Every structure is written in structure tokens, then in C-alpha cells.
Amino acid sequence: MMKTTSRGSNGKQGKTPNLLLYSVVHRKIESVSNLMRKATDGAYESADRLLTARQVASYLNVNERTVLKLVSEGALPGVKIGNQWRFRKAMLDTWLDDQMLGVGPRYFEVAQAAHPPARILDLASCFQPSHINPDLSAQTRTGVVDELASLANRLGLVRDRMWFVRALLERESIMPGAAGNGVAFMHSLYRHPEQVVRPFMVLGRSQAGVDFDALDGKPTHLFFVLGLKFQEPHLPWLAKLWQMCAHSDAIDALMQAPTAEAIFDALSGAERNLVLSARHQ
């Protein structure tokens, strides 16, 4: 059987229909791949690009002098190159997330909603004695994260242990959660309702301490891990918990508590005291 080929108007042998179709499809796929690669690269560069103080001021909607004051005091994450400050957008977003949650000193007032928030979560709804590991065996950052993620998974609080480990380490790679004074607050940077069964907190204690890149350079002993299901949960106790951990006597009480139940009672008592003192001010 003879194989037929097509000829162009100039009489030269052209491509077969199959080869022509393959060529068109190949060009289309290559074009789409290039567009996807550019979009992905652009998204990465957008999230991780360096910003100037003026750009940060615009992003935060504050005066440029406020930005320079905060970064010079060490409150805002930035790096000085020559005589100019530069900022990573990913670190700014992480810092803003902590500001919204109340993990760390507040430098901006968080606007109150016109109506009471729908998701008001008290400490008891997120935290129980079973959520505490009073004797962590891990000696590294990854080990601590894995041990506490495993606890959350065993309690049925997260569906995928490895997902939670990766999510916590991703956030830690952008900005460490160890604020100093022997305490670290960890949470995922992004919310994943399909992975977190319900909002929770687990706590691990290491008597020996673990190097967690704390701001004061000292070992970290208490590790609070938050499982956040919603984008903007209302956790009135979280800021109080962070304030409590700024006092050495409260830390000493948590470190000396003999059992998980005693640690829970110490935290609950300290939270009640902070609420009462706030009411009398």
C-alpha cells in the first residue's frame, strides 16, 4: 500500500495531518507551560520579594517614620543593607498574623468588629490536660514539632500528622516562634479547615530545653502549638496567655508543676487572674 502525503501550493511535500496536529498541540502545551511557570515564579517572587521602608509603610497603611521606629527597636522584622532597611514580605505577613492573634506585643490596635464575633473560643474549648506533654524527649526543633504534631494527631485534632509538621516548620522557617523567656508559640501560617478538626492548643515541656533560635539566645522549655481552623478566630485568652508567659514567676510555676493536670491548673489560674486584674483597671 502506498503512503499518501499532502503537498503545498508550491508543489513541495508538506507535513502529514498527524504531524501537523502534533506540532500545533506541542506548541500549545509549551505556551501554557511557560505561562504557568511565569505565574508560579511571579507568585514566589511576590511573596518573598524585598520591600523598602516606604513600600512597607504603604502596605501597612502607616507613616514611614513609624516603620523606621519599629524596625530600629527590633519590633518589626527587617535587615539593614548599608544605610537602608529592607523587609521580606513573607516575614511581614507572618508578623501581621501574630499581631492579629495577639501572640507578641501589640504595636497596632486591632479593629473591633461592629457585631460580636461568631467564633468566640474560650481556653477550655481548645485546651485540656490531655493536650499536654510534660516531658518532651526531643532535643531538636524538628523533633519538638514532630512530637507535638503526633500528640495532636493521636487526640484526633488534626487529620494528617505530616501535613501539620510541614505547616509548622514552614512558618518556623520564615520567622521563629520562640519569643524568649523560655517560651515558643507555634502555628501554621495559613489556615486549612480540611486538616484541622477543631481549633486547639497543645503544650509540650522540656526540662532540659531546646535551641529554638529564641530572641534572647537561651533554650526554650515551653512550646505552645496552635491548631487554627478559621482565618480570623476570636481567641480572647491567647493574648492573655502570651502576657502571662512574659512573667518569670508564671514560667517557674509551669516548669515546677509535677503533672499535666497541675500545668493545666496553673495556666487556667493565671488566665483567671489576668481577667480579674483587667476588670479592676
C-alpha positions in Angstrom: 0.0 0.0 0.0 1.3 3.4 -0.9 1.5 6.1 1.8 0.0 9.4 0.7 1.3 12.8 1.7 0.0 16.3 1.3 1.6 18.9 -0.9 1.5 22.7 -0.6 0.7 25.1 -3.4 4.3 25.3 -4.4 4.3 21.5 -5.1 6.7 20.6 -2.2 5.8 17.8 0.1 4.1 19.0 3.3 3.6 17.5 6.7 1.1 14.7 7.2 -2.1 15.7 9.1 -1.0 13.8 12.2 2.4 15.5 12.3 0.7 18.9 11.8 -1.7 18.2 14.7 1.2 17.1 16.9 3.1 20.3 16.1 0.2 22.5 17.0 -0.6 20.7 20.2 3.1 20.7 21.2 3.3 24.5 20.7 0.1 25.0 22.8 1.4 22.8 25.6 4.7 24.6 25.6 2.9 28.0 25.6 0.7 27.0 28.6 3.7 25.6 30.5 5.6 28.9 30.0 2.6 30.9 31.3 2.2 28.6 34.3 6.0 28.8 35.1 5.9 32.6 34.8 2.8 32.8 37.1 4.4 30.5 39.7 7.7 32.4 39.6 5.9 35.6 39.9 3.8 34.4 42.9 7.0 33.2 44.6 8.8 36.5 43.9 5.8 38.5 45.1 5.7 36.6 48.4 9.4 36.6 49.0 10.5 39.9 47.5 12.3 42.6 49.4 10.4 45.8 50.2 11.7 49.3 51.1 10.6 51.2 54.2 8.3 53.3 52.0 6.7 50.3 50.5 6.2 48.7 53.9 4.6 51.9 55.1 2.2 51.8 52.2 1.5 48.1 52.7 0.7 48.6 56.4 -1.0 51.9 55.8 1.2 53.7 58.4 3.7 56.6 58.3 7.2 55.7 57.1 8.6 57.1 60.3 6.5 54.5 62.2 8.1 51.7 60.2 11.6 53.0 60.8 10.9 53.4 64.5 9.5 49.8 64.8 12.4 48.2 62.9 15.1 50.2 64.7 13.6 49.0 68.1 13.6 45.4 66.9 9.8 45.1 66.8 9.4 44.8 63.1 11.5 42.1 61.2 13.9 43.8 58.8 17.6 43.8 57.7 19.8 46.8 57.2 21.8 46.8 54.0 24.3 49.7 54.1 22.2 52.5 55.5 18.8 51.3 54.1 16.3 49.0 55.7 14.9 46.1 53.6 12.0 43.8 54.5 10.8 40.4 53.3 7.1 40.4 52.6 6.7 36.8 53.8 8.1 37.8 57.2 5.8 40.9 57.4 2.8 38.7 56.7 3.8 36.3 59.5 4.4 39.2 61.9 1.0 40.7 61.0 -0.6 37.3 61.6 0.9 37.2 65.1 -0.4 40.8 65.7 -3.9 39.7 64.8 -3.7 36.7 67.1 -2.2 38.6 70.0 1.0 36.4 70.1 3.6 39.0 70.9 3.4 42.7 72.0 0.8 44.7 70.2 2.1 47.6 68.1 -1.2 48.2 66.2 -4.7 48.3 67.5 -6.8 45.5 66.1 -10.1 47.0 65.0 -13.1 45.6 66.8 -16.0 44.3 64.8 -19.3 46.1 64.8 -21.0 42.9 65.9 -19.7 40.3 68.4 -17.5 37.7 66.5 -19.3 34.4 65.7 -16.4 32.3 66.8 -15.6 33.2 70.4 -13.4 30.4 71.7 -12.5 30.1 75.4 -9.4 28.3 76.7 -11.3 25.3 77.9 -12.8 24.6 74.5 -9.4 24.5 72.9 -7.2 23.1 75.7 -7.4 20.2 78.2 -4.9 18.3 80.4 -4.7 15.6 77.8 -3.3 18.2 75.4 -0.1 18.5 77.5 3.1 16.5 77.2 5.0 17.4 80.4 8.2 15.5 79.4 9.3 16.1 75.8 12.1 13.8 74.8 13.0 15.7 71.6 16.3 17.6 71.5 15.9 19.5 68.2 13.4 21.9 66.7 12.1 19.3 64.2 11.9 16.7 66.9 9.8 19.0 69.1 7.4 19.8 66.2 7.1 16.2 65.3 6.4 15.1 68.9 3.7 17.7 69.4 2.1 17.1 65.9 1.9 13.4 66.8 0.1 14.3 70.1 -2.4 16.4 68.2 -2.9 13.6 65.7 -3.4 11.0 68.4 -6.0 13.2 70.0 -7.9 13.5 66.7 -7.3 17.2 66.4 -5.5 17.1 63.0 -6.2 14.6 60.3 -2.7 14.4 58.8 0.3 14.4 61.1 2.9 15.0 58.4 0.9 17.9 57.0 0.9 19.6 60.4 4.6 19.0 60.8 5.3 20.6 57.4 2.9 23.5 58.1 4.6 24.3 61.4 8.1 24.1 60.1 7.2 26.2 57.1 6.2 29.0 59.4 9.2 28.5 61.6 11.5 28.8 58.5 10.0 32.3 57.9 10.0 33.5 61.5 10.9 31.5 64.6 8.1 31.3 67.2 10.4 31.5 70.2 9.9 34.9 71.7 12.4 34.4 74.5 11.9 33.8 78.3 11.9 30.1 77.5 8.6 30.1 75.6 7.6 29.5 72.0 4.3 29.9 70.3 3.9 28.0 67.0 1.1 27.8 64.5 0.7 27.4 60.7 0.9 30.5 58.6 -2.2 29.5 56.6 -5.5 28.1 57.7 -6.6 24.7 56.4 -10.1 23.8 57.7 -10.0 20.5 56.0 -7.0 19.4 58.0 -7.8 20.9 61.5 -10.8 19.1 63.0 -11.4 21.9 65.5 -9.4 24.8 66.9 -7.0 23.6 69.6 -3.8 24.2 71.6 -1.3 21.6 72.7 1.6 22.2 75.0 5.0 20.5 75.4 7.5 21.0 78.2 11.2 20.2 78.0 13.1 20.5 81.3 16.5 20.4 79.5 15.4 23.0 77.0 15.9 23.1 73.2 17.7 25.5 70.9 14.8 27.2 69.1 16.5 30.4 67.8 15.0 32.4 70.6 15.4 36.2 70.6 17.3 36.1 73.8 19.6 33.2 72.7 18.5 31.0 75.5 17.0 27.5 75.4 13.2 27.1 75.0 11.3 25.0 77.6 7.6 25.6 76.9 6.1 25.0 73.4 2.6 26.2 72.7 1.2 24.8 69.4 -2.0 26.3 68.0 -4.2 24.5 65.5 -6.1 27.2 63.8 -9.1 26.2 61.7 -10.6 29.6 60.7 -9.0 32.6 59.1 -10.0 35.0 61.9 -10.8 33.2 65.1 -11.6 35.2 68.2 -9.3 33.8 71.0 -9.5 36.3 73.8 -7.4 34.1 76.0 -4.4 33.9 73.6 -3.1 37.4 74.1 -3.6 36.9 77.9 -1.6 33.7 77.7 1.2 35.5 76.0 1.2 38.2 78.6 1.3 35.7 81.3 4.3 34.0 79.8 6.2 37.3 80.0 6.4 36.9 83.8 9.1 34.7 85.2 7.1 33.6 88.2 4.4 32.2 85.9 7.1 30.3 83.9 8.6 29.0 87.1 5.1 27.6 88.2 4.7 25.9 84.8 8.2 24.4 85.0 7.7 23.1 88.5 4.3 21.7 88.1 4.6 17.9 88.6 1.9 16.7 86.2 -0.1 17.7 83.1 -3.1 18.4 85.3 -1.0 20.7 87.5 0.3 22.5 84.4 -3.3 22.9 83.2 -4.5 24.3 86.6 -1.6 26.7 86.7 -2.4 28.1 83.2 -6.1 28.3 83.9 -5.5 30.1 87.2 -3.1 32.5 85.7 -5.6 33.3 82.9 -8.4 33.9 85.5 -6.1 36.3 87.4 -5.3 38.3 84.3 -9.0 38.6 83.5 -9.8 39.8 87.1 -6.9 42.3 87.1 -8.1 43.7 83.7 -11.6 44.2 85.0 -10.3 46.2 88.0 -8.2 48.5 85.9 
